[in-house]
Amino acid sequence: MIEPLPSPSDKVLGFKLSGTLHDEDYQAFVPAVDAAGTGKARLLAQFHDFHGWDAKALWDDIKFSTTHCTKFEKIALVGDKTWEKWMAAVCKPFTMAKVRYFDAADLDQAWAWLGEA
C-alpha cells in the first residue's frame, strides 16, 4: 500500500510504503505525484513493514522511474532494513535527484534535509 503522508511544504511529497505493492497502488500514486505541479519536487518514501512489489507493480515502478527521473530535486528513503538502504544506492543512477537514506528513527532528519535549500 502507498499512503500519502502530511508534508510541511507543498514542494515536498511524502508517502508511506508498506506490505507488497500492487498495480492499484501505482494507479493512485502516480497521479498524486503528477498533480504536484511543475518544477522540481522533493520526495520522502518511508518504508514500513515493506515486502516489495508484485510483478505488475515492479513494472509500474520501473516506468515511473524512467518517466519521472528528472522531476525530483531530492529523494529521502527512510527504512529499517539493510536492503532498503541498499535500494537508495541502486536508484541513484536512475535519477537526477540527490538521494539519501535515513534510518526509521531519523524520520525528522529526513524531512529537515528535504526542506533545506
C-alpha positions in Angstrom: 0.0 0.0 0.0 1.2 3.6 -0.7 -0.3 6.1 1.6 0.3 9.9 1.4 2.0 11.5 4.4 1.3 15.0 5.7 4.1 17.3 4.4 5.4 20.5 5.9 5.7 22.0 2.4 3.9 21.9 -1.0 7.2 21.2 -2.6 7.8 18.1 -0.5 5.8 14.9 -1.2 5.7 12.2 1.4 4.5 8.6 1.0 4.5 5.6 3.3 5.0 2.2 1.5 4.0 -0.9 3.3 3.2 -4.5 2.6 3.5 -5.7 -1.0 2.9 -3.1 -3.7 0.4 -3.8 -6.5 -0.6 -2.1 -9.7 -3.6 -0.4 -8.0 -1.1 1.4 -5.7 0.6 3.0 -8.6 -2.7 3.9 -10.3 -3.3 6.3 -7.3 0.4 7.2 -6.5 1.5 8.4 -10.0 -1.4 10.9 -10.5 -0.8 12.2 -6.9 2.9 12.9 -7.9 1.9 14.4 -11.2 -0.7 16.7 -9.5 2.2 18.3 -7.5 2.6 20.6 -10.5 5.6 21.8 -12.4 9.1 22.3 -11.1 11.3 20.1 -9.1 9.7 18.4 -6.2 11.2 16.6 -3.3 10.1 13.2 -2.2 10.1 11.2 1.0 9.5 7.5 0.8 9.0 5.9 4.2 9.2 2.1 4.1 7.3 0.4 6.9 6.9 -3.4 7.0 7.6 -3.3 3.3 7.7 -6.5 1.3 8.4 -5.3 -2.2 6.4 -5.4 -5.4 4.3 -7.9 -7.3 5.4 -8.3 -11.0 3.0 -5.7 -12.4 3.9 -3.2 -9.7 7.6 -3.7 -10.3 7.0 -2.8 -13.9 4.9 0.2 -12.8 7.9 1.3 -10.6 10.3 1.0 -13.5 8.1 3.0 -15.8 7.6 5.6 -13.0 11.4 5.9 -12.5 12.1 6.4 -16.2 9.3 9.0 -16.8 9.9 10.9 -13.6 13.7 10.7 -13.3 14.1 14.5 -13.9 11.2 15.7 -11.8 12.8 15.4 -8.4 15.4 17.5 -6.8 15.9 15.4 -3.6 14.7 11.9 -2.6 14.8 10.7 1.0 14.4 7.0 1.6 13.5 6.1 5.1 13.6 2.5 6.4 14.9 0.0 8.9 16.3 -2.8 6.7 19.7 -3.3 5.1 18.2 -3.9 1.7 16.2 -0.7 1.9 19.5 1.2 2.5 21.0 -0.7 -0.5 18.0 0.4 -2.6 19.0 4.0 -2.1 22.4 3.3 -3.7 20.8 1.3 -6.6 18.3 4.1 -7.5 20.9 6.9 -7.7 22.0 6.2 -11.3 18.3 6.3 -12.4 17.5 9.8 -11.3 19.0 13.3 -11.4 17.9 13.9 -7.8 20.1 13.8 -4.7 19.2 10.6 -3.0 19.9 9.9 0.7 18.9 7.0 3.0 17.8 7.6 6.6 17.1 5.0 9.3 13.5 4.9 10.5 14.5 6.6 13.8 15.8 9.6 11.8 12.5 10.4 10.0 12.6 14.0 11.3 16.1 14.4 9.9 14.8 13.2 6.5 12.0 15.8 6.5 14.5 18.5 7.6 17.0 17.5 4.8 14.3 17.8 2.2 13.4 21.2 3.5 16.9 22.6 3.2 17.8 24.9 0.3 
